[in-house]
Amino acid sequence: MNYRIEEKDAFKVVGLKKRVKLVSTGENSEIVEVLEAISDETYAELEALSNMAPAGILNVCANFSEEGSGAGELDFYVAATTTKQAPAHFETLKIDVSSWAVFSIEGDWEDVQALWGRIYSEWFPTSGYEHAGGPEILGGTEEQSEIWIPVVKK
């Protein structure tokens, strides 16, 4: 697994937010609906807001509910990291100072999902790190993606 640990000051993501059901494998139809409903103008507006790493248009998953109930939910954002003022029609998520495990992967959505599974089944048990409880971020392009997960040393 190709990864690095990055220290990051507090930052914010700004964008569209929707509470969706947690789907652990396969495609999440609610997230697909959110992504398909976003206009080119909104994507351009988010890209213009992006002025820090992780850069570009991001998918952010935050505020996970209890997964074990079978009815888990999370807040899903299509957003950008920014120091700029958020337009009134966007939501803001403030993220505390944290260490991040940043995993890079080339490939399509199935490859990204497979890596996400390997992070939890292989990397976390042997890395000396555990999840810090904050949001998870996916950024990049269709060919090159990065998964950002907040971590703390065990």
Secondary structure by P-SEA (a helix, b strand, c coil): cbbbbbbbcccccccbbbbbccccccccaaaaaaaaaccaaaaaaaaaacccccccbbbbbcccccccccbbbbbbbbcccccccccccbbbbbbcccccbbbbbbccaaaaaaaaaaaaacccccccccccccbbbbbccccbbbbbbbbbcc
